């Protein structure tokens, strides 16, 4: 299994609470329809205990493979989700990651 992590920034003047509501209620509903999606987590920055926040939010999606991710976003549902969300942002960056959870 792989995880895709994206960090995002909002355009200046965007109401962060309104965007969070859109993300939770509209965009998340569209993403949940993607074929092959195993898990979906969205987060927004609410404070900074150290350093300087250079992004506003983070998206994590889990897939069986990078190919499954590519297939999902080539479907009509995937194209619709991407075309509605990404243009609303000022910046973004994404990586695929291998994840290992350490049991405590």
N, C-alpha and C positions, 0 to 999 in steps of 0.2 A: 504494500500500500504506500502511496505517496501523498504528500500534502502540498497544496499550492498556497502560498502566503502572499498577500498583497497589502501594501500600505498605501493610504490615500491622504490627500490634502484637499481642503475645500477652497473654492474661490473666495477671494476677499469679499466681504459683505453678505456671505451666505449665513443664514440663521442656523447654527449647529443643531438646535433642538428640532427645528422643522425638518432638517435633512435626516436626523436620526429617526424621526417618525416615518418619513418616506422610506428609509432603508428597512426599517422593521416591518412596516405594513404593506408596502408595494413591492419593493425589489426582492425582499426575502421570499415572498409568495411566488415570484417568477423563478427564482433560483431553485426552490424546492421541486420544481417540475423537471429539472435537468436529469436526463437518463444517466445512470451510473454513479450519481453523487452518493457518497457514503455518509458524509457528515458536513455540516455547515455551521460556522461560528463567525459572528461579527462582533467587533469591539470598537469602542471609541475612547479616546484619551480623555481622562477627567482630572488629571493632575500630573505633576512631575516631581517625584521625590529627589531627583538629582538630574543634572544635565539640562538640556533644552529639547523640548518636544519639536520634532521636525515633521511630524505627520499627525493627522487628526484621527484616523481610524485604521482598522486592520480587518482583513477578510481571510478566513482560513477555510479551505475546502479539501476534503479527502476523497481520493480516487484509487481504484485498483492499479492504474497505470497512467502515464502521461498521455498515452494514446486514447484512453477512455475520456480524459479531460478534453482532448482535441475533438473527439467525436461528439461529445456533449455540446460543445460550443459551435459545432457546425450544423446543428439541428435548428429548426425554426425557433424553438424555445430558447436555445442558447444565444442565437443571434439577437433575439428580442431583448433578453435580459442584459446582454452586453451593450447593445446600442442605446438602451434607455439609461443605463447607470454611468458608464465611463465618461460620457460627455459632460456630466454634471460636476466633474471633479477638476481641480486645478492641477493636480499631479498624482502620479501613481507609479508603483514599481512592484514587480512580482518575481518570485522565485519558486522553484519546485524543491521540496525538502524531503529527506528521509527522516522519519521520526522514530524515536525509541523512548518510551515512557519508563522512567526509573521508579520502581516501586519503593515507597517509603515504609 
